[in-house]
Amino acid sequence: MAMTVETAQLNNQSILHNFGLVEEIDEQAAEIISGGREKFRIANNTQYRITHNLDGTLFTIQPGETWDYDTPYNGIIQFDIDGRDYVTVNQSYNLSNGQIYEFQNNEYTANPYDIDLYQV
């Protein structure tokens, strides 16, 4: 019995699915199709100027601003979660391609100056 290309592909897909690799391969395919670029939007819904590092480049987003980002790298953002200028508490996230994020006051801590980045 000869195996056709379609049969071989279905067989391979079934094997990969059994190992839980289908989602990972789909994400890799999406990266390749998009040219490996990460695109997302970030808004600043706080009263603070927020300086952040996105894939090695510094940006400062003002209160009320919304920015669209396009990076050829991983979409790693680092920022200070304490809104005060004299206190630094760094946080880092790997942002997801195509998502919308917003800096907001963090109501889940006792510190009234805390901010965080939320997917909206």
Residue pairs with C-beta under 8 A, 6 or more apart in sequence:
3 11
13 22
16 22
16 25
30 97
31 97
34 97
35 72
36 72
37 70
37 71
37 72
37 97
38 69
38 70
38 71
38 72
38 73
38 74
38 75
38 95
38 97
39 68
39 69
39 70
39 71
39 97
39 98
40 68
40 69
40 75
40 95
40 96
40 97
40 98
40 99
40 100
40 101
41 66
41 67
41 68
41 69
41 99
41 100
41 101
42 61
42 66
42 67
42 69
42 77
42 100
42 101
42 102
42 103
42 117
43 65
43 66
43 67
43 100
43 101
43 102
43 103
43 120
44 50
44 61
44 62
44 63
44 64
44 65
44 66
44 102
44 103
45 63
45 64
45 102
45 103
45 104
45 105
46 63
46 83
46 103
46 104
46 105
46 115
47 63
47 83
48 63
48 83
48 103
48 115
49 60
49 61
49 62
49 63
50 60
50 61
50 79
50 80
50 103
50 115
51 58
51 59
51 60
51 79
51 80
52 58
52 59
52 60
52 61
52 77
52 78
52 79
53 59
53 77
53 78
53 79
54 69
54 71
54 75
54 76
54 77
55 71
55 73
55 74
55 75
55 76
56 73
59 67
61 67
61 103
69 75
74 94
75 94
75 95
75 96
75 97
76 92
76 93
76 94
76 95
77 92
77 93
77 95
77 117
78 90
78 91
78 92
79 90
79 91
79 103
79 117
80 87
80 88
80 89
80 90
80 91
81 89
81 90
81 91
81 106
81 114
81 115
81 116
82 88
82 89
82 111
82 113
82 114
82 115
83 113
83 114
83 115
84 113
87 113
91 116
91 117
93 117
95 101
96 119
99 119
100 119
100 120
101 117
101 118
101 119
101 120
102 117
102 118
102 120
103 115
103 116
103 117
103 118
104 115
104 116
104 117
104 118
105 112
105 114
105 115
106 114
106 115
106 116
